[in-house]
Structures are given as C-alpha cells and as structure tokens.
C-alpha cells in the first residue's frame, strides 16, 4: 500500500513539475495557484508607468512595495502558512514519492521509508520556497534599478523611431556602470545614434520613454 502511495505521489508531483518547467521555458508559467507568501509571480514588469510629471506610483504600487506588504502581513506565527503554495506542495509530493520509493527499493522498512519520504519532501518544499523568494527579490531589485533612470540623460545606441512607432536602445550611466535599455519616443522625428536624450518614463522592466533634449538658447 505504501509502495503505491509513493508511486502515485512521484508520478503526479513529477509530471506537474515537468509541465511547470516546460511552461516557464515557453514564457507561459503561471503562479496563480500560489497562496500566502509563496505567491511569487517572477514577473519583473513594473506595475504602471513611472514618469516625471508627478505620476510615479508609491512603493505600494510596485512589486517591491507588494513584497514589503506581504512580509509585513505575515508574522512569524503564520510563516509556515506562507511557505505553502502550489509549487512547494508539488515539489514536496514529487520528492516524497521518489525518496520513499527509492528507500523501499533499497530494502529499508516501511516506517523508515515513510519517515525518509516525509523529511525529503519537507526539505524540497522549503527549498522551492527559498528559490521562489530569491527570484522574487531579484525581480523587485530589477524594478527598483530601472526606476532610478528617471530624469537621467542617456545616449541613443540604436536609432529610436518617431511617434512611438518602434523600439530603439539607449545607454545610461546607472550606479557607476553603463546599462542598456530599450527605448521609445513620442518625438515627431527619429532619434539618431549618438544623440543625448532624457529618460522621462519607465514603461516596463526593460523599456524607457525618452525625449530629445532642447537645444541651448543662444545669447
């Protein structure tokens, strides 16, 4: 009976994990089934545009702000509940089944095999939780970094089409290093390579909006 339980857990958990991995590779992963603190979307997109006209969202409108809220709303007494999510439970089931089945195959007694399966399953659950949390922090860090470009001057690297009709690229000095971002422009004329522009809005995690700097007025 225990052998069948291990087999079912390994098949179901392993199949779902493989499907999730393949969907993630194709950009179709969905963490909608996560609950508690385990709900890490991994989506680095900024929630709404940042701009220079007083419309920059507060921290609570960004993934970084939501992450902070989540940490605040889950005290230590509910930390275990925060670990539980669809992904962590699937990982626990898969490794519970695989390790338990392997232990039985090695001639270990059923009670000890069950204990091994439980310990390995819990370890896999916590491991998945920390991996997801690390990915969430990396995504939030990326959002925070691109928001620092607002108001900065940048150099056009790949020409930017006019009227927002396409994407170009700009280089901007950010935190003592040169960083490349995709860029759009609402200017009536294209922005050419080498032109200096100003970043006026953040569109998403890797795209900014820029405008041509006004020519200095001659005395």
Legacy VTK file of the C-alpha trace (Angstrom):
# vtk DataFile Version 3.0
C-alpha trace
ASCII
DATASET POLYDATA
POINTS 219 float
0.000 0.000 0.000
2.787 2.397 0.947
4.604 1.483 -2.242
1.560 2.552 -4.288
1.307 5.833 -2.321
4.944 6.658 -3.086
4.444 5.784 -6.761
1.330 7.956 -7.128
2.993 10.920 -5.367
6.100 10.616 -7.543
4.140 10.376 -10.802
1.719 13.221 -10.077
4.283 15.538 -8.481
6.981 14.823 -11.049
4.626 15.249 -14.012
3.310 18.588 -12.759
6.835 19.845 -12.006
7.994 18.947 -15.528
4.933 20.649 -17.051
5.567 23.780 -14.977
9.194 23.820 -16.065
8.280 23.494 -19.762
5.615 26.204 -19.470
8.139 28.502 -17.800
10.616 27.937 -20.634
7.887 28.915 -23.106
7.018 32.003 -21.090
3.623 30.631 -20.114
4.277 29.859 -16.446
1.527 30.886 -14.053
1.786 31.074 -10.293
-1.876 31.829 -9.809
-2.293 28.742 -7.650
0.130 30.002 -5.007
-1.124 31.064 -1.612
0.354 33.065 1.215
3.894 34.357 0.882
4.591 31.647 -1.676
2.866 33.726 -4.343
5.890 34.813 -6.322
4.988 35.703 -9.871
8.571 36.149 -11.022
7.297 38.887 -13.297
9.706 41.760 -13.382
7.342 44.176 -15.074
6.772 47.467 -13.350
3.175 47.945 -12.236
2.254 51.031 -14.222
4.381 53.741 -15.834
6.762 55.897 -13.857
7.082 59.408 -15.214
8.462 62.856 -14.408
5.069 64.568 -14.135
4.224 63.595 -10.587
2.684 60.285 -11.567
5.278 57.966 -10.111
3.485 55.217 -8.171
4.229 54.829 -4.498
6.109 51.810 -3.242
2.773 50.059 -2.697
2.080 50.218 -6.450
5.224 48.329 -7.359
6.161 44.683 -6.980
8.773 45.822 -4.456
6.083 47.513 -2.414
3.819 44.471 -2.578
6.665 42.261 -1.417
7.209 44.531 1.558
3.493 44.457 2.350
3.487 40.665 2.167
6.372 40.462 4.615
4.547 42.797 6.970
1.250 40.960 6.781
2.715 37.532 7.649
4.083 37.454 11.213
6.263 34.619 12.432
3.246 32.667 13.699
1.973 32.265 10.145
5.364 31.757 8.488
4.664 28.080 7.832
1.430 29.012 6.066
3.434 31.472 3.973
5.669 28.638 2.779
2.716 26.693 1.395
1.977 27.213 -2.280
1.025 25.077 -5.262
4.644 24.860 -6.413
6.081 23.999 -2.994
3.433 21.343 -2.347
4.037 19.777 -5.767
7.794 19.698 -5.083
7.144 18.104 -1.695
4.881 15.431 -3.230
7.361 14.601 -6.004
10.372 14.201 -3.715
8.312 12.433 -1.057
7.343 9.805 -3.623
10.753 9.478 -5.248
12.730 9.221 -1.990
10.201 6.883 -0.347
10.117 4.614 -3.390
13.910 4.558 -3.514
14.114 3.717 0.184
11.695 0.804 -0.202
13.633 -0.451 -3.228
16.805 -0.387 -1.139
15.225 -2.757 1.383
14.535 -0.184 4.095
11.498 -0.895 6.292
8.194 0.789 5.516
8.107 3.007 8.644
11.658 4.219 7.997
10.918 4.716 4.270
7.873 6.794 5.198
9.987 8.918 7.539
12.632 9.412 4.840
9.959 10.416 2.334
8.450 12.958 4.735
11.817 14.521 5.622
12.942 14.752 1.989
9.541 16.100 0.933
9.638 18.846 3.576
13.187 19.723 2.559
12.095 20.000 -1.077
9.151 22.195 -0.083
11.338 24.626 1.831
13.960 24.538 -0.924
11.384 25.516 -3.542
10.084 28.257 -1.256
13.512 29.850 -0.883
14.222 29.586 -4.620
10.949 31.368 -5.393
11.638 34.009 -2.757
15.106 34.651 -4.192
13.632 35.008 -7.687
11.052 37.467 -6.357
13.761 39.570 -4.731
15.781 39.616 -7.957
12.711 40.784 -9.886
11.994 43.516 -7.324
15.630 44.585 -7.439
15.396 44.925 -11.228
12.271 47.102 -10.926
13.950 49.326 -8.391
17.041 49.735 -10.554
15.237 50.861 -13.712
13.206 53.417 -11.740
16.498 55.138 -10.892
16.915 56.140 -14.556
14.100 58.722 -14.405
15.373 62.172 -15.337
18.810 60.913 -16.324
20.473 61.706 -19.637
21.211 58.811 -21.968
22.919 58.209 -25.295
20.986 56.711 -28.190
22.662 53.458 -29.200
20.132 52.059 -31.685
18.037 54.708 -33.523
14.598 55.254 -31.990
11.655 55.633 -34.422
9.373 58.663 -34.176
5.829 58.797 -32.775
6.250 55.689 -30.623
6.214 53.503 -33.716
9.068 51.243 -32.663
11.850 50.480 -30.238
15.437 51.640 -30.176
18.074 51.364 -27.481
19.847 53.773 -25.156
22.860 53.586 -22.871
22.621 55.254 -19.469
25.109 55.531 -16.629
23.445 53.863 -13.668
25.104 53.083 -10.343
28.580 53.592 -11.786
28.058 51.340 -14.797
26.678 51.705 -18.294
23.341 49.944 -18.697
21.384 49.326 -21.900
17.600 49.656 -22.098
15.051 49.533 -24.877
13.544 52.930 -25.579
10.527 54.536 -27.229
9.959 58.150 -28.180
6.958 60.331 -28.982
9.140 62.844 -30.842
7.990 63.777 -34.346
11.423 62.906 -35.753
13.552 59.796 -35.147
16.327 59.966 -32.582
19.650 59.081 -34.141
22.601 57.151 -32.763
24.775 59.343 -30.578
22.073 61.849 -29.638
21.703 62.730 -25.976
18.187 62.266 -24.654
16.408 62.431 -21.326
14.540 59.498 -19.804
11.028 60.698 -18.947
9.146 57.482 -18.094
9.599 53.807 -17.309
7.339 51.629 -19.443
8.221 48.192 -18.053
11.149 46.252 -16.664
13.451 46.905 -19.635
11.882 49.770 -21.604
12.004 53.519 -21.016
10.477 56.520 -22.757
12.829 59.315 -23.807
12.655 62.794 -25.269
15.103 64.922 -27.210
16.937 67.482 -25.151
16.061 71.046 -26.043
18.831 72.876 -27.857
20.521 75.541 -25.709
19.241 79.070 -26.338
21.920 81.283 -27.818
22.521 84.591 -26.045
LINES 1 220
219 0 1 2 3 4 5 6 7 8 9 10 11 12 13 14 15 16 17 18 19 20 21 22 23 24 25 26 27 28 29 30 31 32 33 34 35 36 37 38 39 40 41 42 43 44 45 46 47 48 49 50 51 52 53 54 55 56 57 58 59 60 61 62 63 64 65 66 67 68 69 70 71 72 73 74 75 76 77 78 79 80 81 82 83 84 85 86 87 88 89 90 91 92 93 94 95 96 97 98 99 100 101 102 103 104 105 106 107 108 109 110 111 112 113 114 115 116 117 118 119 120 121 122 123 124 125 126 127 128 129 130 131 132 133 134 135 136 137 138 139 140 141 142 143 144 145 146 147 148 149 150 151 152 153 154 155 156 157 158 159 160 161 162 163 164 165 166 167 168 169 170 171 172 173 174 175 176 177 178 179 180 181 182 183 184 185 186 187 188 189 190 191 192 193 194 195 196 197 198 199 200 201 202 203 204 205 206 207 208 209 210 211 212 213 214 215 216 217 218
